[in-house]
């Protein structure tokens, strides 16, 4: 399974997947985080992704106590996709338009957590919904996602986040242009740019 490789084919951008490492035991990070970032972590300072196998298996047992081995590979791939979504937001090369100002150094480190996590979830769900093969995994995604804090899920109320793969790179490109106070600040300005984002999505669709 290589769903995270779909990030390399998103229109209007290019992405080189980050190296992955697999660790037994628990994620040593902050346990207050949501399920996805307990099961795996993206380390932007060194550009790697770590998956915590024991935590993923524990989640699989919670979902399917009798046969966790059936759901384990699905959860593992969803965790990979979530962490690669963070890496895509951080490192992908976006075909930016002159209308938007250049990216400021250190912008990713300054992203509020509700922007970072909600945008990563938006990318994941958009890819799942767009795939005839993987959209059946949405039930597993939402089962695990139910345990995440509310700041992971603010994208669900964002009507101007069109869930279309052609919109992902323009929205990520736009995210890089400002210093946001929180999700509401980001989303309010995003609403003003909806027309331009849709124009870029149409252009990407025509050049595919």
N, C-alpha and C positions, 0 to 999 in steps of 0.2 A: 504494500500500500504506500502511496506517495502523494497523498492529497496536498501536502505542503508544497510540493513542486508546482502546483497550479499557480502559486504566487509568482513564479518565474515567467508565467505566460499572461499576466494581467496587461491589458492594453494600456499604452501610454507610460509604461515604466519598464525597468529591468531590475531584477533582484537576483543576487547570488546567495543561495542558502548558507546560513551560518553553520559552523561545525557543531556537532552534537556529541554529548557525552552522557553516559548512563551511570547512575549512582544508586547503590542499595540504600536502604534506610530512609530516614526522614529528611525533608527539606530543612536545612538549618536556618532558614529565613524567618521572617515575622509571621507567626501563626495567625495573626488577625487578617491576613490576606484571604482572598477568595480561593475556591477549590482549584482553579486552573493553575494559579501560581504557587500552590502548595504541592501540586503534582509535578510541576516543572518550573524552570526559571530561565529567563533571558538576562544575561549579564552584558549590558551595553558597553561597559568600559573595556571589556576584553573580547566582545563579539562572539560569545559562545552561548549555546543552549544546553541545559542540564535537565535530564528527565529522572525522576525519582521512582524507580521501579516498584519498590515496596508500597509506596503510597498509591501508585496506580493500581496495583493488585488489590489493595485494601478497598479502593473505590469499586473495582470490579466485583468483589465479594459482596459489597453492600447492594449492588444492583442485581446480581445473579448469584445468590449464595450456593445454589446447587452446581452451577456450571460457570464459574467466573472466567474460565479460560476462553469462553465464547465471546464475552464482552470486553475482555482485557485488551485485545488488539485495537478495538474501536476506540476505547478511551485513550489508549496510548497515542493513537494517531490524532485524536482531537486535541490532546495536550500539545503534541508537536506542532499542530497547526496554530494553536493559540500563541505559543512562544515565537514561532516564525512570523506570525502576524505582527508581534511587537518588533521583531527584527526588520520586517518589511517596512513598517512605518518609520523606523529609524534610519535604515541604510539604503533603501531602494533608490535608484536614480529615476526621478520623475521628470517627464517632459513638461517643464513649467512654461507658463505663458507670461509674456512681458507685462501683462496687466497686474501681476502679483509681484511684490517686492522679494528680493533674494532671501534665502534662508539665513538666519542669524546663527553664528556658532553657539553650540550648547543648547539649542532649542529643545532637544529631546529630554535632556536632564531637567528642564524647567516645566515639562508638561505636567499639569495637575493629574493626580491619579485617576480621577473620574473621566478625564479626557483620554488618557492612555488606555485604560481598561475598556471603556465603552467603545472606543474606536477599534481596538483589537477584536472585541466581540462582534462588532459590525462586519469587519472583514471576514471573520470565520463564518458567520451565518450566511453572508452573501455568497460565499464560495459553496457552502453546503446546499443552499437553495438552488444554485445555478447548475448543479451537477445531477444528472439523471442517475448516476451510480451512487453518489454519497448522500443524497438528500434523505435517504432512509435513516441516516445517523442522527438526524435532528432530534429524535426522541431521546437518544442517549445524551446528546449535548444538553438539552433542557433539563434532564434529570440531574446531571452533575451541576449545571448552572444554577439550579434552584438554591444551592447552598452558598452562592456567592453574595457578598454585600451589595446593597442597592447601587453603589457607585459603579459597579460593573455593568449595570443594566439600563443606564440612562438613555442609551441609543434606542431602546424599544419605544420610547415616547417621541422620537425625533422624526417627524413626518417628512422633513426635507432631506433625510438620508435615504435616498432611493437605493433599494437593495438590487443593484445591477453591477456586474463586474466591470462594466465600462465606466462606472462612476467612482470606483475605488481610488484609482490613481489621482484624479482631480481633487477628491476630498482630502486625501493624504497630503497632496501638494499644498492645498490651501492651509491645512493644519500647521504646516511648517512656517507660515508667513507671519504669525503673530505670537505674542506672549499672552497666554490666556490665564485668567484668574480661576476659572472653573469651567465645568461643562456648559453651564448656562451662557457664560460669556462667549465661549467658542460657538455654541449652537446659534445664538442670536446673530452673530456676524455671518455665520455660514448661511443662514436663511437669506441674507441680503445678496449672497453670491450664488444662489441656486441657479439662476439663469445662465451664468457663465460656466458653472460646473456641468450643467446639462449640455451646453454647446460643445464643451470639450469631450463629453461622453459621446455625443453624436459624431464628432470628428473621428474619435477612436474607432467607433463602429464602422464608419465608412472606409477606413484605411485598413481594416482587418482582412 
